[in-house]
Amino acid sequence: MAASTRKTTRKTETFTDEERTAMKERAQEAKASARRGSRADKAAG
């Protein structure tokens, strides 16, 4: 695994609000993509 080039100065192990927001958005995108994918599979089958 490559070493991270991101320098962190915080000492907590929790996610920032920005990171939480990004994760929530990604989860919504993944769910939407999965729904679209299953509909496309049913139409093709």
CHARMM-style PDB file with segment names, atoms N, HN, CA, C and O in Angstrom:
ATOM      1  N   MET     1       0.855  -1.181   0.000  1.00  0.00      PROA
ATOM      2  CA  MET     1       0.000   0.000   0.000  1.00  0.00      PROA
ATOM      3  C   MET     1       0.894   1.236   0.000  1.00  0.00      PROA
ATOM      4  O   MET     1       1.896   1.290   0.714  1.00  0.00      PROA
ATOM      5  N   ALA     2       0.533   2.198  -0.784  1.00  0.00      PROA
ATOM      6  HN  ALA     2      -0.280   2.154  -1.364  1.00  0.00      PROA
ATOM      7  CA  ALA     2       1.325   3.423  -0.886  1.00  0.00      PROA
ATOM      8  C   ALA     2       1.157   4.274   0.367  1.00  0.00      PROA
ATOM      9  O   ALA     2       0.093   4.299   0.985  1.00  0.00      PROA
ATOM     10  N   ALA     3       2.199   4.947   0.712  1.00  0.00      PROA
ATOM     11  HN  ALA     3       3.064   4.926   0.210  1.00  0.00      PROA
ATOM     12  CA  ALA     3       2.137   5.832   1.874  1.00  0.00      PROA
ATOM     13  C   ALA     3       1.316   7.062   1.536  1.00  0.00      PROA
ATOM     14  O   ALA     3       1.355   7.562   0.412  1.00  0.00      PROA
ATOM     15  N   SER     4       0.588   7.534   2.501  1.00  0.00      PROA
ATOM     16  HN  SER     4       0.557   7.129   3.414  1.00  0.00      PROA
ATOM     17  CA  SER     4      -0.244   8.713   2.291  1.00  0.00      PROA
ATOM     18  C   SER     4       0.625   9.960   2.238  1.00  0.00      PROA
ATOM     19  O   SER     4       1.548  10.128   3.036  1.00  0.00      PROA
ATOM     20  N   THR     5       0.318  10.825   1.292  1.00  0.00      PROA
ATOM     21  HN  THR     5      -0.431  10.689   0.644  1.00  0.00      PROA
ATOM     22  CA  THR     5       1.061  12.075   1.187  1.00  0.00      PROA
ATOM     23  C   THR     5       0.348  13.192   1.918  1.00  0.00      PROA
ATOM     24  O   THR     5       0.845  14.316   1.983  1.00  0.00      PROA
ATOM     25  N   ARG     6      -0.819  12.885   2.471  1.00  0.00      PROA
ATOM     26  HN  ARG     6      -1.222  11.972   2.419  1.00  0.00      PROA
ATOM     27  CA  ARG     6      -1.610  13.891   3.175  1.00  0.00      PROA
ATOM     28  C   ARG     6      -1.056  14.100   4.579  1.00  0.00      PROA
ATOM     29  O   ARG     6      -0.882  13.144   5.334  1.00  0.00      PROA
ATOM     30  N   LYS     7      -0.791  15.313   4.911  1.00  0.00      PROA
ATOM     31  HN  LYS     7      -0.932  16.090   4.297  1.00  0.00      PROA
ATOM     32  CA  LYS     7      -0.248  15.623   6.231  1.00  0.00      PROA
ATOM     33  C   LYS     7      -1.397  15.973   7.171  1.00  0.00      PROA
ATOM     34  O   LYS     7      -2.191  16.872   6.894  1.00  0.00      PROA
ATOM     35  N   THR     8      -1.470  15.262   8.264  1.00  0.00      PROA
ATOM     36  HN  THR     8      -0.825  14.531   8.489  1.00  0.00      PROA
ATOM     37  CA  THR     8      -2.531  15.533   9.234  1.00  0.00      PROA
ATOM     38  C   THR     8      -1.921  16.023  10.531  1.00  0.00      PROA
ATOM     39  O   THR     8      -0.894  15.523  10.990  1.00  0.00      PROA
ATOM     40  N   THR     9      -2.575  17.004  11.101  1.00  0.00      PROA
ATOM     41  HN  THR     9      -3.410  17.409  10.728  1.00  0.00      PROA
ATOM     42  CA  THR     9      -2.086  17.543  12.366  1.00  0.00      PROA
ATOM     43  C   THR     9      -3.057  17.265  13.498  1.00  0.00      PROA
ATOM     44  O   THR     9      -2.714  17.450  14.665  1.00  0.00      PROA
ATOM     45  N   ARG    10      -4.268  16.822  13.169  1.00  0.00      PROA
ATOM     46  HN  ARG    10      -4.547  16.672  12.220  1.00  0.00      PROA
ATOM     47  CA  ARG    10      -5.247  16.548  14.222  1.00  0.00      PROA
ATOM     48  C   ARG    10      -4.901  15.237  14.917  1.00  0.00      PROA
ATOM     49  O   ARG    10      -4.282  14.349  14.330  1.00  0.00      PROA
ATOM     50  N   LYS    11      -5.309  15.134  16.168  1.00  0.00      PROA
ATOM     51  HN  LYS    11      -5.811  15.855  16.645  1.00  0.00      PROA
ATOM     52  CA  LYS    11      -4.962  13.959  16.955  1.00  0.00      PROA
ATOM     53  C   LYS    11      -6.144  13.015  17.138  1.00  0.00      PROA
ATOM     54  O   LYS    11      -5.980  11.924  17.685  1.00  0.00      PROA
ATOM     55  N   THR    12      -7.311  13.409  16.697  1.00  0.00      PROA
ATOM     56  HN  THR    12      -7.444  14.295  16.253  1.00  0.00      PROA
ATOM     57  CA  THR    12      -8.482  12.561  16.871  1.00  0.00      PROA
ATOM     58  C   THR    12      -8.563  11.542  15.749  1.00  0.00      PROA
ATOM     59  O   THR    12      -7.983  11.724  14.679  1.00  0.00      PROA
ATOM     60  N   GLU    13      -9.283  10.482  16.008  1.00  0.00      PROA
ATOM     61  HN  GLU    13      -9.754  10.334  16.878  1.00  0.00      PROA
ATOM     62  CA  GLU    13      -9.463   9.430  15.020  1.00  0.00      PROA
ATOM     63  C   GLU    13     -10.836   9.522  14.361  1.00  0.00      PROA
ATOM     64  O   GLU    13     -11.259   8.583  13.686  1.00  0.00      PROA
ATOM     65  N   THR    14     -11.533  10.633  14.547  1.00  0.00      PROA
ATOM     66  HN  THR    14     -11.190  11.395  15.096  1.00  0.00      PROA
ATOM     67  CA  THR    14     -12.870  10.780  13.983  1.00  0.00      PROA
ATOM     68  C   THR    14     -12.804  11.489  12.641  1.00  0.00      PROA
ATOM     69  O   THR    14     -11.807  12.127  12.307  1.00  0.00      PROA
ATOM     70  N   PHE    15     -13.873  11.368  11.885  1.00  0.00      PROA
ATOM     71  HN  PHE    15     -14.683  10.849  12.156  1.00  0.00      PROA
ATOM     72  CA  PHE    15     -13.959  12.024  10.591  1.00  0.00      PROA
ATOM     73  C   PHE    15     -14.415  13.466  10.756  1.00  0.00      PROA
ATOM     74  O   PHE    15     -15.154  13.793  11.685  1.00  0.00      PROA
ATOM     75  N   THR    16     -13.970  14.318   9.851  1.00  0.00      PROA
ATOM     76  HN  THR    16     -13.370  14.052   9.096  1.00  0.00      PROA
ATOM     77  CA  THR    16     -14.413  15.707   9.860  1.00  0.00      PROA
ATOM     78  C   THR    16     -15.811  15.781   9.258  1.00  0.00      PROA
ATOM     79  O   THR    16     -16.267  14.831   8.622  1.00  0.00      PROA
ATOM     80  N   ASP    17     -16.488  16.902   9.455  1.00  0.00      PROA
ATOM     81  HN  ASP    17     -16.118  17.674   9.971  1.00  0.00      PROA
ATOM     82  CA  ASP    17     -17.814  17.093   8.864  1.00  0.00      PROA
ATOM     83  C   ASP    17     -17.739  16.973   7.348  1.00  0.00      PROA
ATOM     84  O   ASP    17     -18.629  16.400   6.721  1.00  0.00      PROA
ATOM     85  N   GLU    18     -16.686  17.509   6.768  1.00  0.00      PROA
ATOM     86  HN  GLU    18     -15.963  17.975   7.278  1.00  0.00      PROA
ATOM     87  CA  GLU    18     -16.513  17.447   5.313  1.00  0.00      PROA
ATOM     88  C   GLU    18     -16.378  15.997   4.843  1.00  0.00      PROA
ATOM     89  O   GLU    18     -16.957  15.616   3.826  1.00  0.00      PROA
ATOM     90  N   GLU    19     -15.625  15.200   5.573  1.00  0.00      PROA
ATOM     91  HN  GLU    19     -15.154  15.509   6.400  1.00  0.00      PROA
ATOM     92  CA  GLU    19     -15.452  13.793   5.212  1.00  0.00      PROA
ATOM     93  C   GLU    19     -16.761  13.027   5.360  1.00  0.00      PROA
ATOM     94  O   GLU    19     -17.095  12.198   4.514  1.00  0.00      PROA
ATOM     95  N   ARG    20     -17.502  13.300   6.431  1.00  0.00      PROA
ATOM     96  HN  ARG    20     -17.231  13.974   7.119  1.00  0.00      PROA
ATOM     97  CA  ARG    20     -18.797  12.641   6.630  1.00  0.00      PROA
ATOM     98  C   ARG    20     -19.752  12.972   5.494  1.00  0.00      PROA
ATOM     99  O   ARG    20     -20.443  12.093   4.979  1.00  0.00      PROA
ATOM    100  N   THR    21     -19.790  14.244   5.104  1.00  0.00      PROA
ATOM    101  HN  THR    21     -19.229  14.959   5.522  1.00  0.00      PROA
ATOM    102  CA  THR    21     -20.663  14.675   4.013  1.00  0.00      PROA
ATOM    103  C   THR    21     -20.289  13.957   2.723  1.00  0.00      PROA
ATOM    104  O   THR    21     -21.161  13.484   1.995  1.00  0.00      PROA
ATOM    105  N   ALA    22     -19.001  13.877   2.442  1.00  0.00      PROA
ATOM    106  HN  ALA    22     -18.292  14.262   3.033  1.00  0.00      PROA
ATOM    107  CA  ALA    22     -18.540  13.205   1.228  1.00  0.00      PROA
ATOM    108  C   ALA    22     -18.930  11.726   1.243  1.00  0.00      PROA
ATOM    109  O   ALA    22     -19.323  11.182   0.211  1.00  0.00      PROA
ATOM    110  N   MET    23     -18.827  11.080   2.389  1.00  0.00      PROA
ATOM    111  HN  MET    23     -18.508  11.522   3.227  1.00  0.00      PROA
ATOM    112  CA  MET    23     -19.192   9.669   2.483  1.00  0.00      PROA
ATOM    113  C   MET    23     -20.690   9.468   2.270  1.00  0.00      PROA
ATOM    114  O   MET    23     -21.104   8.518   1.606  1.00  0.00      PROA
ATOM    115  N   LYS    24     -21.502  10.361   2.832  1.00  0.00      PROA
ATOM    116  HN  LYS    24     -21.166  11.133   3.372  1.00  0.00      PROA
ATOM    117  CA  LYS    24     -22.949  10.264   2.652  1.00  0.00      PROA
ATOM    118  C   LYS    24     -23.320  10.445   1.185  1.00  0.00      PROA
ATOM    119  O   LYS    24     -24.157   9.713   0.656  1.00  0.00      PROA
ATOM    120  N   GLU    25     -22.694  11.425   0.527  1.00  0.00      PROA
ATOM    121  HN  GLU    25     -22.015  12.020   0.957  1.00  0.00      PROA
ATOM    122  CA  GLU    25     -22.968  11.661  -0.886  1.00  0.00      PROA
ATOM    123  C   GLU    25     -22.571  10.450  -1.718  1.00  0.00      PROA
ATOM    124  O   GLU    25     -23.299  10.059  -2.631  1.00  0.00      PROA
ATOM    125  N   ARG    26     -21.435   9.861  -1.415  1.00  0.00      PROA
ATOM    126  HN  ARG    26     -20.844  10.179  -0.674  1.00  0.00      PROA
ATOM    127  CA  ARG    26     -20.973   8.684  -2.153  1.00  0.00      PROA
ATOM    128  C   ARG    26     -21.920   7.514  -1.942  1.00  0.00      PROA
ATOM    129  O   ARG    26     -22.196   6.765  -2.879  1.00  0.00      PROA
ATOM    130  N   ALA    27     -22.416   7.350  -0.736  1.00  0.00      PROA
ATOM    131  HN  ALA    27     -22.192   7.958   0.026  1.00  0.00      PROA
ATOM    132  CA  ALA    27     -23.356   6.268  -0.458  1.00  0.00      PROA
ATOM    133  C   ALA    27     -24.636   6.447  -1.266  1.00  0.00      PROA
ATOM    134  O   ALA    27     -25.175   5.479  -1.802  1.00  0.00      PROA
ATOM    135  N   GLN    28     -25.121   7.681  -1.353  1.00  0.00      PROA
ATOM    136  HN  GLN    28     -24.682   8.468  -0.918  1.00  0.00      PROA
ATOM    137  CA  GLN    28     -26.321   7.948  -2.141  1.00  0.00      PROA
ATOM    138  C   GLN    28     -26.074   7.654  -3.614  1.00  0.00      PROA
ATOM    139  O   GLN    28     -26.938   7.089  -4.284  1.00  0.00      PROA
ATOM    140  N   GLU    29     -24.905   8.032  -4.125  1.00  0.00      PROA
ATOM    141  HN  GLU    29     -24.203   8.491  -3.580  1.00  0.00      PROA
ATOM    142  CA  GLU    29     -24.566   7.754  -5.519  1.00  0.00      PROA
ATOM    143  C   GLU    29     -24.513   6.249  -5.770  1.00  0.00      PROA
ATOM    144  O   GLU    29     -25.004   5.769  -6.792  1.00  0.00      PROA
ATOM    145  N   ALA    30     -23.923   5.513  -4.846  1.00  0.00      PROA
ATOM    146  HN  ALA    30     -23.525   5.902  -4.016  1.00  0.00      PROA
ATOM    147  CA  ALA    30     -23.811   4.066  -4.999  1.00  0.00      PROA
ATOM    148  C   ALA    30     -25.191   3.414  -5.000  1.00  0.00      PROA
ATOM    149  O   ALA    30     -25.452   2.509  -5.793  1.00  0.00      PROA
ATOM    150  N   LYS    31     -26.071   3.870  -4.115  1.00  0.00      PROA
ATOM    151  HN  LYS    31     -25.859   4.605  -3.471  1.00  0.00      PROA
ATOM    152  CA  LYS    31     -27.423   3.323  -4.067  1.00  0.00      PROA
ATOM    153  C   LYS    31     -28.167   3.619  -5.361  1.00  0.00      PROA
ATOM    154  O   LYS    31     -28.841   2.745  -5.905  1.00  0.00      PROA
ATOM    155  N   ALA    32     -28.049   4.844  -5.855  1.00  0.00      PROA
ATOM    156  HN  ALA    32     -27.501   5.554  -5.413  1.00  0.00      PROA
ATOM    157  CA  ALA    32     -28.723   5.221  -7.095  1.00  0.00      PROA
ATOM    158  C   ALA    32     -28.178   4.403  -8.259  1.00  0.00      PROA
ATOM    159  O   ALA    32     -28.941   3.963  -9.119  1.00  0.00      PROA
ATOM    160  N   SER    33     -26.891   4.201  -8.292  1.00  0.00      PROA
ATOM    161  HN  SER    33     -26.271   4.559  -7.593  1.00  0.00      PROA
ATOM    162  CA  SER    33     -26.264   3.423  -9.350  1.00  0.00      PROA
ATOM    163  C   SER    33     -26.736   1.978  -9.303  1.00  0.00      PROA
ATOM    164  O   SER    33     -26.993   1.377 -10.347  1.00  0.00      PROA
ATOM    165  N   ALA    34     -26.851   1.422  -8.123  1.00  0.00      PROA
ATOM    166  HN  ALA    34     -26.642   1.911  -7.276  1.00  0.00      PROA
ATOM    167  CA  ALA    34     -27.308   0.045  -7.972  1.00  0.00      PROA
ATOM    168  C   ALA    34     -28.751  -0.090  -8.439  1.00  0.00      PROA
ATOM    169  O   ALA    34     -29.106  -1.078  -9.082  1.00  0.00      PROA
ATOM    170  N   ARG    35     -29.580   0.890  -8.121  1.00  0.00      PROA
ATOM    171  HN  ARG    35     -29.292   1.692  -7.599  1.00  0.00      PROA
ATOM    172  CA  ARG    35     -30.975   0.848  -8.565  1.00  0.00      PROA
ATOM    173  C   ARG    35     -31.055   0.925 -10.081  1.00  0.00      PROA
ATOM    174  O   ARG    35     -31.804   0.175 -10.706  1.00  0.00      PROA
ATOM    175  N   ARG    36     -30.283   1.830 -10.673  1.00  0.00      PROA
ATOM    176  HN  ARG    36     -29.675   2.439 -10.165  1.00  0.00      PROA
ATOM    177  CA  ARG    36     -30.285   1.951 -12.133  1.00  0.00      PROA
ATOM    178  C   ARG    36     -29.777   0.663 -12.768  1.00  0.00      PROA
ATOM    179  O   ARG    36     -30.312   0.218 -13.783  1.00  0.00      PROA
ATOM    180  N   GLY    37     -28.772   0.078 -12.191  1.00  0.00      PROA
ATOM    181  HN  GLY    37     -28.337   0.440 -11.367  1.00  0.00      PROA
ATOM    182  CA  GLY    37     -28.189  -1.144 -12.727  1.00  0.00      PROA
ATOM    183  C   GLY    37     -29.167  -2.300 -12.704  1.00  0.00      PROA
ATOM    184  O   GLY    37     -29.248  -3.052 -13.676  1.00  0.00      PROA
ATOM    185  N   SER    38     -29.906  -2.463 -11.631  1.00  0.00      PROA
ATOM    186  HN  SER    38     -29.840  -1.852 -10.842  1.00  0.00      PROA
ATOM    187  CA  SER    38     -30.834  -3.577 -11.547  1.00  0.00      PROA
ATOM    188  C   SER    38     -32.004  -3.391 -12.510  1.00  0.00      PROA
ATOM    189  O   SER    38     -32.511  -4.370 -13.058  1.00  0.00      PROA
ATOM    190  N   ARG    39     -32.434  -2.160 -12.722  1.00  0.00      PROA
ATOM    191  HN  ARG    39     -32.022  -1.365 -12.277  1.00  0.00      PROA
ATOM    192  CA  ARG    39     -33.494  -1.904 -13.697  1.00  0.00      PROA
ATOM    193  C   ARG    39     -33.011  -2.221 -15.102  1.00  0.00      PROA
ATOM    194  O   ARG    39     -33.751  -2.795 -15.902  1.00  0.00      PROA
ATOM    195  N   ALA    40     -31.787  -1.855 -15.403  1.00  0.00      PROA
ATOM    196  HN  ALA    40     -31.186  -1.389 -14.754  1.00  0.00      PROA
ATOM    197  CA  ALA    40     -31.236  -2.117 -16.732  1.00  0.00      PROA
ATOM    198  C   ALA    40     -31.106  -3.623 -16.957  1.00  0.00      PROA
ATOM    199  O   ALA    40     -31.360  -4.107 -18.060  1.00  0.00      PROA
ATOM    200  N   ASP    41     -30.717  -4.357 -15.931  1.00  0.00      PROA
ATOM    201  HN  ASP    41     -30.511  -3.963 -15.035  1.00  0.00      PROA
ATOM    202  CA  ASP    41     -30.589  -5.805 -16.052  1.00  0.00      PROA
ATOM    203  C   ASP    41     -31.947  -6.450 -16.319  1.00  0.00      PROA
ATOM    204  O   ASP    41     -32.047  -7.361 -17.141  1.00  0.00      PROA
ATOM    205  N   LYS    42     -32.987  -5.991 -15.636  1.00  0.00      PROA
ATOM    206  HN  LYS    42     -32.906  -5.251 -14.968  1.00  0.00      PROA
ATOM    207  CA  LYS    42     -34.321  -6.551 -15.829  1.00  0.00      PROA
ATOM    208  C   LYS    42     -34.830  -6.257 -17.238  1.00  0.00      PROA
ATOM    209  O   LYS    42     -35.456  -7.116 -17.860  1.00  0.00      PROA
ATOM    210  N   ALA    43     -34.569  -5.060 -17.744  1.00  0.00      PROA
ATOM    211  HN  ALA    43     -34.061  -4.363 -17.238  1.00  0.00      PROA
ATOM    212  CA  ALA    43     -35.023  -4.683 -19.079  1.00  0.00      PROA
ATOM    213  C   ALA    43     -34.304  -5.509 -20.144  1.00  0.00      PROA
ATOM    214  O   ALA    43     -34.902  -5.873 -21.157  1.00  0.00      PROA
ATOM    215  N   ALA    44     -33.053  -5.797 -19.923  1.00  0.00      PROA
ATOM    216  HN  ALA    44     -32.568  -5.502 -19.100  1.00  0.00      PROA
ATOM    217  CA  ALA    44     -32.274  -6.552 -20.897  1.00  0.00      PROA
ATOM    218  C   ALA    44     -32.623  -8.042 -20.854  1.00  0.00      PROA
ATOM    219  O   ALA    44     -32.481  -8.744 -21.855  1.00  0.00      PROA
ATOM    220  N   GLY    45     -33.079  -8.524 -19.689  1.00  0.00      PROA
ATOM    221  HN  GLY    45     -33.195  -7.954 -18.876  1.00  0.00      PROA
ATOM    222  CA  GLY    45     -33.323  -9.965 -19.510  1.00  0.00      PROA
ATOM    223  C   GLY    45     -34.672 -10.346 -19.874  1.00  0.00      PROA
ATOM    224  OT1 GLY    45     -35.028 -11.520 -19.778  1.00  0.00      PROA
TER     225      GLY     45
END
